[in-house]
């Protein structure tokens, strides 16, 4: 599959996911900024994929990411980040979203599982109440949080600085 064909608008993604549901497939939603892809991201997304049959990755838009991470972020545009995430074998679809969290996407996409990284617990997932209300299981996946884009950027700055 061409990487760019995995990147969909919300309405197109909803239609595509209906087809997967009709085949009885479990849909997993993972989300994040993915500003500089590192091993922790790959392990998170591979762990998310193991929770179901179809992995959708919701990627924060540039404005959403600036609100979450502050000035100087993102390093890469949403379109570039989406293409990189879509190139990963574990990922079936990528959608860019503007909100600060994925509550609205949980309502629109109705995944079977909402996967979050190990920097969360089931109690600290921001969307846990919405997921519970919708009957969506929350799964904590990936390796221990030993990688971060912030730390990677600091090491790059220090090496070139």
N, C-alpha and C positions, 0 to 999 in steps of 0.2 A: 504494500500500500504506500502511496506517495505521502510523505510526512504532512504536507500542507492540507491534504484531504481529511486529516484527522482533526483539524482545527475548525470548529463549527460555531455558528451563532446559536443563541439559546433556543430559538424556535425550531431550527433545523435539528438541533440535538434532541429536543423533546420528541420530535417525530421519529428519529433514528432509534431512540431508546424504547419507544412503543413497540417497534419491530423486535427488539431483543427480548422484551417482556413476553411478547406473544410466543416466542420460542422457549419460554421458561428459564431464561438466563437471569442470573443475579447480577445486579448493577452495583458497583462500588463507586462512591464519590470521595476523592482525596482533594485537598486544596493547599495552596501556598503561593509564595512569591517567586521562588526558584530564580533568584537574580543571578547567581553564579552557581551552576550545577556542580555538586560535589557528591562524594560517595554516600553521604547520609541521605541525600535526596533519592538517589537510585535505590538504596535499600528500603527507604520508606515506600516508594512507589511499587517496588517488587513485593513488599509485604502487603500493601493494599490490594494488589492484584490477586494475591492468594486468597483473599476474602470472598472472591466472587468470580464471575465469568467475563465481565466487561468493566474496564477501569476508565472512569471519566476523571480528568484532572481539571479543577477549577483554578484558574490562574488570576491573581490580583492584577487589575489594570494598573497603569502607571500612576494615575491619581490616587487610587486606593492604596497602592504601595507607599507612596509619599506620605499619606496620612498615617500609615502604620510604622514606617521605618524612619521617616524624617528627611531632612535635606540631603541631597547627594544621591538619593536612591529614587528610582532604580538605576543600576549601572546599564542594563540592557533594556530596550523597549519591550513592551508587552508582546508585540508581534515576534520579536527575536526570541524571547523567552518561551513563547508558545511553540515555536518551531523546534527549539531544542528539546523541550519536554515531549513533544509529539514524536520525536525521533527515537525515543526510548521504546524498546520492545514491549515492555509491560503496559504501555499506555495505548488505549483504543481511541479516546477522544480528548480534546482540550477545548475548554471554553473560557473566555476572558470575562471577568465580572468586576463591576465598579464598587460594590458595597464593601463595608469593612469586614463582614463575615458572610458565611454561606447559608444563612437561614432562608433567604428567598430562593436560593437554588435547591435547597432541600425540599421546599414546597413545590417548586416547578418540576424538578427532575424525579422526585420520589425514588431515590436509590434504595436498595435493600440494606446497604451498609454505608455508614459514614466513617471513613478511616482518617485517623489523626496520628501524628508522630509521637514518639516517646517523650517529647518535651511536655506532653499533656498526660493527665490521668483521666479516667472516665468521668470523674467529678469536675475536672477543670476545663473540659471542652466547652467553648463558648456557646455552641449550638446544641448542647445536650438536651435542654428542655424541649426545643423544637423537634429534635430527632425523636425523642420519647413520645411526644404528642402525635407524631406522624407514624409511629411504629417502625422507625429506622434504627437498626442496631448500630451502636458506636463501637468501633474496634481501634485499639491502640496498636500500631504496627511499626516495624522498622527496628533498627539497632539503637542502642543507647545514644542519647544526644551528646556525641563526642565531636560533632562537626557543626560548624555554623558559618554562614556566609560572612557575618560580621567579623569573625576571627580570621577567616581566609583573606578578607579585604585588608585587615590590619597587618597580617603577615606580608602581603604584597606591598603595601605602603612602606613598611619597615625595610623591606629588601631593596626598595627603589627610592628610599627617601630622604 
